[in-house]
Amino acid sequence: MAEKLVVLDPGHGGKDPGASGPTKKREKDFVLTMALKVEDILKNVPNITVSLTRRTDVYLELSDRAKVANRMKADFFVSIHANSFLSTSHGSETFYKKDNSKSAAQVLNKAMVGASGLYDRGVKYGNFAVIRETTMPSVLLEVGFISNPEEEKLLFDTAFQDRVALAIAKSICDYMGVKFVVQPAPTPGKPVPVSYPIMEVTVHAEPAQKFEGINVSGTTWLPSRPIGEYLGGKIGYKKGQVTINGTAVETMNIGGTGYVTARALAENVGARPFWDKENPTKVDIYPKEAV
């Protein structure tokens, strides 16, 4: 099965806190936590690659969120939010804009409501920028009402977050036709999988986007599809190897995701990587220079 790319969009961020609850908890904090939890679940599922529009408390224009997903040629886009209206408003709901997104909205909404235990407000048409300007199937989730004291408390409850994040992750796989596989816990006496130092990667395309790579014996390895396609390359897979613009390159498979070296991206898509001399865990990558 070809690898599927999902872009998760934690709403708001930075100077835009989103809605606030009765105890001043902020929507931007809840949705970032949820997106990171969903990513953490999906990153070990084979045949799924996950990227976030933001993974820190930064502000990103609505159009730039859509540009991130469009530039990466994502297969699916999920924007996560908390609702706000009256203190008595309650429930979960899911919005779609394009006809090709309605079935996705139905699948995710059913799973989210089942896990949240909140009132089902249903699947609705919505003309929101992030699901209007994206070119792939896209949905916007409103998990619950932060304006409702009881639901605000739930939204920031770790057990609730974990339960809903798992449901969202599984429903994304269901919609995309990817088998959801929970990685088993290590068996006592058996080797534990090797973990590698994380590299903080910034791709300076328009808009700039952050990714995570790894360092293996001094070599920077990067998730091939999200970064390669964001840089304008065509990423494929042939006999267990990643191909970049039709050329097979050295590949490392981690959790079902193909990783390639920064050098391979430089040679095949003209990427220009620069390592921070003061902090070698940071890499800045620039697109091919205009001729």
NUDRENVEX-365680 format. One record per residue (C-alpha): residue number from 1; residue in one letter; x, z, y. Coordinates in steps of 0.2 Angstrom, whole numbers, plus 2048, in hexadecimal, padded with zeros to 3 digits. Last residue first. Layout:
REM NUDRENVEX-365680
   k r  c1  c3  c2
 NUM A   X   Z   Y
...
//
This chain:
REM NUDRENVEX-365680
   k r  c1  c3  c2
 291 V 858 7C3 896
 290 A 84E 7D4 896
 289 E 858 7E2 88D
 288 K 852 7E7 87C
 287 P 848 7F7 87D
 286 Y 851 808 881
 285 I 854 816 875
 284 D 858 828 87B
 283 V 85F 833 86E
 282 K 85F 846 86E
 281 T 867 851 860
 280 P 878 84E 867
 279 N 875 859 876
 278 E 883 858 883
 277 K 888 846 87E
 276 D 876 840 87E
 275 W 875 832 872
 274 F 871 820 878
 273 P 867 813 86E
 272 R 865 801 874
 271 A 858 7F8 869
 270 G 85B 7E6 867
 269 V 84E 7E4 85A
 268 N 859 7E1 84A
 267 E 86A 7E7 84E
 266 A 865 7F6 859
 265 L 857 7FB 84D
 264 A 863 7FA 83E
 263 R 870 805 848
 262 A 862 812 84B
 261 T 861 814 839
 260 V 852 811 82F
 259 Y 844 81D 828
 258 G 836 817 81D
 257 T 828 824 81C
 256 G 821 829 80B
 255 G 826 83B 80D
 254 I 838 835 811
 253 N 83E 824 80B
 252 M 84F 81F 812
 251 T 852 80D 815
 250 E 861 801 818
 249 V 85A 7F1 81F
 248 A 850 7E2 819
 247 T 84F 7D5 827
 246 G 83E 7CD 82A
 245 N 83C 7D3 83C
 244 I 841 7E4 836
 243 T 83F 7E7 823
 242 V 83E 7F8 81B
 241 Q 843 7F9 809
 240 G 839 7FF 7FA
 239 K 837 7ED 7F2
 238 K 832 7E6 803
 237 Y 82B 7EF 812
 236 G 826 7E9 823
 235 I 82A 7EC 835
 234 K 828 7DF 843
 233 G 832 7E5 852
 232 G 82C 7E7 864
 231 L 834 7F8 868
 230 Y 824 801 864
 229 E 824 7F8 854
 228 G 835 7FE 84F
 227 I 831 810 855
 226 P 821 812 84C
 225 R 826 808 83C
 224 S 838 80D 839
 223 P 837 820 83A
 222 L 849 823 840
 221 W 85A 828 838
 220 T 868 82E 843
 219 T 879 82F 839
 218 G 884 83E 83A
 217 S 882 843 828
 216 V 86F 840 829
 215 N 868 844 83A
 214 I 855 842 83B
 213 G 848 839 847
 212 E 83A 840 851
 211 F 830 836 85D
 210 K 82D 836 870
 209 Q 825 828 87A
 208 A 829 820 88B
 207 P 81B 815 891
 206 E 820 807 892
 205 A 830 808 887
 204 H 83D 815 889
 203 V 83D 81C 877
 202 T 841 82E 877
 201 V 848 835 867
 200 E 84A 848 863
 199 M 854 849 854
 198 I 850 856 846
 197 P 85D 85D 83B
 196 Y 85A 859 829
 195 S 850 861 81B
 194 V 855 85F 809
 193 P 847 861 7FD
 192 V 847 872 7F3
 191 P 850 871 7E2
 190 K 846 878 7D4
 189 G 848 88A 7CE
 188 P 837 890 7D5
 187 T 82C 880 7D7
 186 P 82B 87A 7E9
 185 A 819 87A 7F0
 184 P 810 86A 7EC
 183 Q 80E 85C 7FA
 182 V 7FB 859 7FD
 181 V 7F7 847 7F9
 180 F 7E9 83E 802
 179 K 7E8 82D 7FB
 178 V 7E7 820 80A
 177 G 7D7 816 80C
 176 M 7D8 817 81F
 175 Y 7C8 820 821
 174 D 7CC 82C 813
 173 C 7DD 82F 81A
 172 I 7D6 833 82B
 171 S 7C9 83E 822
 170 K 7D7 848 81A
 169 A 7E1 84B 82A
 168 I 7D1 850 833
 167 A 7CC 85C 826
 166 L 7DD 864 825
 165 A 7DD 866 838
 164 V 7CC 86E 837
 163 R 7D1 87B 82B
 162 D 7E2 87F 833
 161 Q 7D9 881 844
 160 F 7CC 88D 83D
 159 A 7D9 897 835
 158 T 7E4 898 845
 157 D 7D5 89D 850
 156 F 7D7 895 861
 155 L 7C8 88A 85F
 154 L 7BE 898 857
 153 K 7C0 8A3 867
 152 E 7BB 894 872
 151 E 7AC 891 866
 150 E 7A5 8A3 869
 149 P 7A8 8A3 87B
 148 N 7A0 891 87E
 147 S 7A9 888 88B
 146 I 7B6 883 87E
 145 F 7A9 879 876
 144 G 7AE 872 865
 143 V 7B8 865 85C
 142 E 7B5 856 868
 141 L 7BD 848 85F
 140 L 7C0 837 867
 139 V 7C1 828 85B
 138 S 7CB 818 85A
 137 P 7CC 808 850
 136 M 7DA 7FE 857
 135 T 7DC 7F5 868
 134 T 7DC 805 872
 133 E 7D4 803 884
 132 R 7C3 809 880
 131 I 7C8 818 875
 130 V 7D4 81F 881
 129 A 7C9 81A 890
 128 F 7B9 823 88A
 127 N 7A9 819 889
 126 G 7A1 823 87C
 125 Y 795 81F 86E
 124 K 790 82E 864
 123 V 793 836 853
 122 G 789 846 850
 121 R 787 856 859
 120 D 78A 85F 848
 119 Y 789 872 84B
 118 L 799 87B 847
 117 G 79F 87F 835
 116 S 7B0 879 83B
 115 A 7B5 871 82A
 114 G 7A5 868 827
 113 V 7A3 863 839
 112 M 7B5 85B 839
 111 A 7B2 852 828
 110 K 7A2 84A 82D
 109 N 7A9 846 83E
 108 L 7B8 83D 837
 107 V 7AE 832 82B
 106 Q 7A1 82E 838
 105 A 7AE 82A 846
 104 A 7B7 81E 83A
 103 S 7A7 815 836
 102 K 7A4 813 849
 101 S 7B5 80D 84D
 100 N 7B3 7FA 849
  99 D 7A4 7FA 855
  98 K 7AF 7FF 864
  97 K 7AC 80F 86E
  96 Y 7AC 81E 863
  95 F 7A8 830 866
  94 T 7A8 83F 85A
  93 E 79E 850 85B
  92 S 7A0 862 858
  91 G 794 870 85D
  90 H 78F 87B 86B
  89 S 789 87C 87D
  88 T 783 88E 881
  87 S 792 891 88E
  86 L 78D 881 895
  85 F 798 871 896
  84 S 7A9 86F 88D
  83 N 7AF 866 87E
  82 A 7C0 868 876
  81 H 7CA 858 873
  80 I 7D4 84E 866
  79 S 7D7 83B 868
  78 V 7D9 831 857
  77 F 7E0 820 857
  76 F 7E1 815 847
  75 D 7EC 806 841
  74 A 7F9 808 84E
  73 K 801 7F8 856
  72 M 80E 803 85E
  71 R 80B 7FB 86F
  70 N 7F9 7FE 86D
  69 A 7FA 810 868
  68 V 806 814 877
  67 K 7FC 809 883
  66 A 7EC 813 87F
  65 R 7F5 823 884
  64 D 7FC 81A 893
  63 S 7EA 816 899
  62 L 7E5 828 898
  61 E 7F4 82D 8A3
  60 L 800 839 89A
  59 Y 803 84B 8A0
  58 V 810 856 896
  57 D 80E 866 88C
  56 T 817 860 87D
  55 R 813 854 86E
  54 R 80C 846 878
  53 T 804 835 872
  52 L 807 83B 861
  51 S 80E 830 852
  50 V 809 831 83F
  49 T 80F 826 831
  48 I 804 826 821
  47 N 809 81D 811
  46 P 80E 82D 808
  45 V 806 83D 80F
  44 N 814 849 815
  43 K 812 845 828
  42 L 7FF 847 826
  41 I 7FE 85A 825
  40 D 80B 85D 833
  39 E 802 84F 83E
  38 V 7F2 858 83C
  37 K 7FA 869 841
  36 L 802 860 850
  35 A 7F2 858 856
  34 M 7E9 869 855
  33 T 7F6 873 85F
  32 L 7F6 865 86C
  31 V 7E3 866 86D
  30 F 7E2 879 86F
  29 D 7EF 879 87D
  28 K 7E8 86B 887
  27 E 7D6 873 885
  26 R 7DC 883 88E
  25 K 7D8 895 88B
  24 K 7D1 89D 89B
  23 T 7C7 8AB 892
  22 P 7B7 8A2 896
  21 G 7BE 892 890
  20 S 7C8 885 89A
  19 A 7C6 872 89A
  18 G 7D4 865 89B
  17 P 7E5 86D 8A1
  16 D 7EA 85D 8AA
  15 K 7FA 861 8B3
  14 G 803 860 8A2
  13 G 7F7 85C 894
  12 H 7E7 853 892
  11 G 7E1 84D 881
  10 P 7EC 84E 871
   9 D 7ED 83C 86B
   8 L 7F1 839 859
   7 V 7F7 828 855
   6 V 7F6 823 842
   5 L 801 815 83A
   4 K 7FD 80F 829
   3 E 80A 80B 81C
   2 A 806 7FC 811
   1 M 800 800 800
//
